[in-house]
């Protein structure tokens, strides 16, 4: 038996999987049981994508080097005018170009 697959580690992985499954299914069951969605709950659920995006992007912006910051700002400007694919390509191109120029 390897040190990675001890009984304790197996139990920990199973518990984490069960907790993840239960939290995901609980939201679905809760919303499915409601006859009508209260306006406050609907507003809260509509705010989730923006909150998740902010939670992912903000640390990357504030704790990264200048190349990532410029690429994110460029992606924002491209995304305001064009779609997702040009935004991804533009951000990627800027960060690659800056990494080549800086190093």
N, C-alpha and C positions, 0 to 999 in steps of 0.2 A: 504494500500500500504506500502510495506517495504521500508526502507531507501536505499536498494540496487537497487531497480527497480524504480527509479524516472524517469520522462520524460527526464531529462538531461542525465542520465546514459544510458537510452535506445537509445537516439539519438547518444551518444558517441560510443556505441557498434555498432550500424548500420553504422556509418561513418567509424569506423575502419575496419569493415567487407568489406565495399565498397572499401576502399582504398587498402586493401589487395588483393581483387579480381581484381581490375583494374591494379595494378602493376604486378600481375602474368599473367594476360591475355594479357597485352600490350607487354610483351616480346615474347610471342608465336605469336601474330599477326604480330609483326615487323619481326621476323625471317621467318614466313610463306610467307610474301609478297615479300621477296627478291628472285630474280631469281637465283642468285648465292651468296654464302657467301664470303665476303671479307676475305682475309687471317688474317688481324688484328683482325676482329671480331671473327673468329674461334679460334684464339690463346687466345683471352680474355675469351671466353666461356670455353675453355679447362682449363683455370687457376682457374675457379670458385670453383670447388670441393676442391682443395688444399687450397685456401684462406678461405673457410668456415671451413674446418677441423682445420686449424691453428687458426682461430678466436675462435673456441670452445675449443681447447686443451690447447693453450698457457696460458690463464688466470687460468685454472684449475691446470696447472702445477706450475705456479709461485706463486699462492696464496693459495696453499694447504699445508697440513702437509707432513711430510717425508713419511708416509705410501702410500699416493697417488703418490708421486713422484717416489718412488721405484717401485710401481705397473705399472706406465706408462712406465718407462724405461724397466721393464721386458716385458711388452706387446710389446714394440717396437722391442726388440730383438727376441721375439718369432714370431712376425709378419713378420720379415725379412726372417725367415726360414720356417715357416709353414703358414697355412691359418688363416682366421678370427676367426673361432670357437676356435681353440687352443689358439689363442691370447687372446680372451675374457675370457676363462676359466683360463688361466695362470695369467692374471692381477687380476681377481676376487680373485683367491686363494691367491695371494701374499698380496693383501690389507687386506683380512680377517685374514690371518695369522699374519700380522704385527699388526693389531688392537688388536688381542688377546694377542700378546706378549707385546705390549706397555702399555695397560691399565690393 
